[in-house]
Amino acid sequence: MKIKDFAHTQEEFELREVEAGLYKTQKLPKDLDRFYDFEEYISHDQNRKGFIGHIYDTVKNYMFSQKLNLIKKYASEAPQILDYGCGTGDFLKFLQDRDYAVQGIEPTEKAQKIASQKGLKIHASLQEINEKFDVISLFHVLEHVEDFQSLIKQLRGKLNANGILIIAVPNHKSKDAQIYQEFWAAWDVPRHIWHFSKIALIEKIKIASFNLLTTKPLFFDAIYISIVSERYKKGDALKGVINGFYANINALFTKSWSSHIFVFKKD
């Protein structure tokens, strides 16, 4: 399967299924940083414009509340929280404003600087941190990490007993992925190195001695991803909204959503 970097360089990359339900982007560039260095990379853009940016911002605070509800439900009271791959720190600021003790890890210098300006404690790498946490979250981060299995083991060592690991990733077996195929925006090569099915992600994290507590859908991802996918096809944003809703209706029966949040407990 060959996928183009529609978001930025227009370069083409091959995906290969290395295990059941798990694809990897092949022949990764040595300098991946340049593939993140563009104004529209929405995780790091603080001045979002247009229809897509408006949808992103509208949904953002709602999703932050949902993520916080998961933390409240499954973590200990007054948890110490680490957000790995925190981007510009919006979620951490949301938590800090509600009196949660938070820290973040963000390797990208531009995003790290913006997050630090919000009064957040941000690190460039896990090696800079000595303490342990009750909750570690990775929201749409694991797919960017080449040696993700090693990272999960390291994160396990940073969790307290009964600590919670929360992971969100796209699902290439979703209906919106089937609809858009090579134009599906969540392939996002080469920034997304790994491409997980729901089952593949669960199995990989269980190997690192975690127990799955729950899986939750990210309803809005199908709509957002479908809108962006339509843009890549030079299609209609409204059609993207319709396809996103259709993908969600389909997922009510298949339980295979555009993206999932997984909550694991340290074994």
C-alpha positions in Angstrom: 0.0 0.0 0.0 1.4 3.4 -1.0 0.3 6.6 0.7 1.1 10.2 -0.1 1.9 12.9 2.5 -1.0 15.0 1.4 -0.6 17.3 4.4 2.8 18.7 3.6 5.5 17.4 1.2 3.4 15.3 -1.2 6.0 12.6 -1.0 4.9 9.0 -1.2 5.5 6.2 1.3 4.9 2.5 1.4 3.0 0.8 4.3 3.7 -2.8 5.1 1.7 -5.1 7.4 4.4 -6.4 9.8 1.9 -8.2 12.1 -1.8 -8.9 12.0 -3.5 -5.5 12.1 -0.3 -3.6 12.5 1.2 -1.6 9.6 4.5 0.3 9.5 5.6 3.1 7.3 8.6 2.0 5.3 11.9 3.8 4.5 11.5 6.5 7.1 13.4 9.7 6.3 16.5 10.3 8.6 15.2 13.8 9.3 11.6 13.4 10.3 11.6 16.9 11.9 11.1 18.6 8.6 7.8 16.7 8.1 6.4 18.4 11.2 7.7 21.8 10.4 4.7 23.4 8.7 2.2 26.0 9.8 -0.9 23.8 9.4 0.4 21.0 11.6 -2.6 21.4 13.8 -1.2 19.9 17.0 1.3 22.7 17.1 -0.6 25.5 15.5 -1.9 28.1 17.9 -3.6 30.2 15.3 -6.0 27.8 13.7 -8.1 29.2 10.9 -10.8 28.1 8.5 -13.6 25.6 8.8 -11.4 22.7 10.0 -9.7 24.8 12.7 -13.0 26.0 13.9 -14.3 22.4 14.3 -11.1 21.4 16.1 -11.4 24.2 18.6 -15.1 23.7 19.1 -14.6 20.0 20.0 -11.4 20.4 22.0 -12.8 21.5 25.3 -15.5 18.9 25.2 -12.9 16.2 24.6 -10.7 17.5 27.4 -13.6 17.1 29.8 -14.1 13.5 28.6 -10.5 12.7 29.1 -10.6 14.2 32.6 -13.7 12.1 33.4 -11.7 9.0 32.5 -8.9 10.1 34.9 -11.4 10.7 37.7 -13.0 7.3 37.1 -9.9 5.1 37.0 -7.1 6.9 38.8 -6.5 7.5 42.4 -7.6 10.7 44.1 -5.5 13.8 43.3 -3.3 11.9 40.8 0.1 13.0 39.6 -0.3 13.2 35.8 2.3 13.0 33.0 1.2 13.8 29.4 3.6 12.3 26.9 3.7 14.1 23.6 1.8 17.0 25.1 2.2 19.3 22.1 1.6 22.9 23.0 0.2 21.9 26.4 -3.5 22.7 26.0 -4.7 19.6 27.8 -2.2 20.1 30.6 -3.2 23.7 31.0 -6.8 22.5 31.2 -5.9 20.1 34.0 -3.6 22.6 35.8 -6.4 25.2 35.9 -8.4 22.6 37.8 -5.6 22.1 40.4 -4.2 18.9 39.0 -0.4 18.3 39.4 0.8 17.9 35.9 4.0 17.6 33.8 4.5 17.1 30.1 7.0 15.7 27.7 7.3 17.3 24.3 10.4 16.7 22.1 9.5 19.3 19.4 11.2 22.5 20.3 8.6 24.8 18.9 5.7 23.2 20.7 7.8 22.8 23.9 8.4 26.5 24.0 4.8 27.4 23.5 3.8 25.0 26.3 6.4 26.4 28.7 5.0 29.9 28.1 1.7 28.7 29.6 3.4 28.1 32.9 3.6 24.4 32.5 6.5 22.1 33.5 7.7 20.6 30.2 10.5 18.2 29.6 12.2 17.3 26.3 12.5 13.6 27.2 11.6 10.9 29.7 15.2 10.8 31.0 14.8 14.2 32.5 12.2 12.9 35.0 13.0 11.1 38.2 9.5 10.9 39.9 6.7 8.5 39.3 3.1 9.2 38.3 -0.4 7.9 38.9 -1.5 8.6 35.3 0.4 8.7 32.0 -1.4 9.7 28.9 -0.5 9.5 25.2 -3.2 11.1 23.1 -2.4 10.4 19.4 1.3 10.0 20.2 2.2 6.3 20.1 1.8 6.1 16.3 4.6 8.7 16.0 7.2 6.6 18.1 9.4 4.2 16.1 10.3 2.0 19.1 7.0 2.3 20.8 7.3 -1.1 22.6 10.5 0.2 24.4 8.7 3.4 25.3 5.8 1.6 26.8 8.2 -0.4 29.0 9.9 2.8 30.1 6.6 4.4 30.9 5.5 1.4 32.9 8.6 2.1 35.1 7.4 5.7 35.7 4.0 4.6 36.9 3.2 4.0 40.6 1.6 0.8 41.7 -1.9 0.5 40.1 -1.0 3.4 37.8 -3.1 4.1 34.7 -1.9 4.3 31.1 -4.3 6.1 28.7 -3.6 5.8 25.0 -5.5 7.2 22.0 -4.7 6.1 18.4 -6.4 6.0 15.0 -7.9 2.7 13.8 -7.2 1.7 10.2 -10.0 -0.8 10.3 -12.7 1.9 10.8 -15.4 2.6 8.2 -13.9 6.0 7.4 -10.6 4.4 6.6 -12.4 2.0 4.3 -14.3 4.9 2.6 -11.2 7.0 2.0 -8.6 4.3 1.5 -5.3 6.0 0.4 -6.8 9.4 1.1 -7.6 8.6 4.7 -6.1 11.5 6.6 -5.2 9.4 9.7 -2.5 7.6 7.7 -0.6 10.9 8.0 2.7 9.5 6.7 5.5 9.7 7.5 4.6 11.4 10.8 2.6 8.3 11.7 5.1 5.5 11.7 2.7 2.9 13.0 -0.9 2.1 12.1 -2.9 0.1 14.6 -6.1 -1.8 14.5 -8.0 -1.9 17.8 -7.0 -5.5 18.5 -3.3 -5.0 17.5 -3.0 -2.0 19.9 -4.5 -4.0 22.8 -2.3 -7.0 22.3 0.9 -4.9 22.1 0.2 -3.1 25.3 -0.8 -6.2 27.2 2.6 -7.7 26.3 4.2 -5.0 28.5 2.2 -6.2 31.6 -0.8 -4.0 31.4 -4.4 -5.0 31.9 -7.1 -3.4 29.7 -9.7 -1.6 31.8 -11.9 -0.1 29.1 -12.0 1.1 25.5 -13.9 4.3 24.5 -14.7 5.7 21.1 -13.6 9.2 19.9 -16.8 10.1 18.1 -15.6 13.4 16.6 -12.5 11.9 15.1 -14.4 10.2 12.2 -16.0 13.6 11.3 -12.8 15.6 11.5 -10.7 12.9 9.7 -13.4 12.6 7.0 -13.4 16.4 6.4 -9.6 16.4 6.0 -9.7 13.3 3.8 -12.2 15.1 1.5 -9.8 18.1 1.3 -7.1 15.7 0.2 -9.4 14.3 -2.5 -10.4 17.9 -3.4 -13.9 17.0 -2.4 -16.6 18.7 -0.3 -16.4 19.3 3.4 -20.1 18.6 3.8 -19.6 15.2 2.3 -16.9 14.6 4.9 -19.3 15.5 7.7 -21.9 13.0 6.2 -19.3 10.3 5.8 -18.0 10.9 9.4 -21.5 10.4 10.8 -22.0 7.3 8.6 -18.8 5.9 10.0 -19.9 6.5 13.5 -23.3 4.8 12.9 -21.5 1.8 11.4 -19.2 1.7 14.5 -22.3 1.4 16.8 -22.6 -2.1 15.4 -19.0 -3.0 14.6 -17.4 -1.3 17.7 -14.6 -0.3 15.3 -14.4 3.5 15.6 -12.1 6.0 13.7 -10.1 6.3 16.9 -10.3 4.8 20.4 -9.1 5.7 23.8 -7.7 2.7 25.7 -7.3 2.7 29.5 -4.8 0.2 30.9 -3.8 -0.5 34.5 -0.3 -1.5 35.5 -0.2 -5.2 36.2 
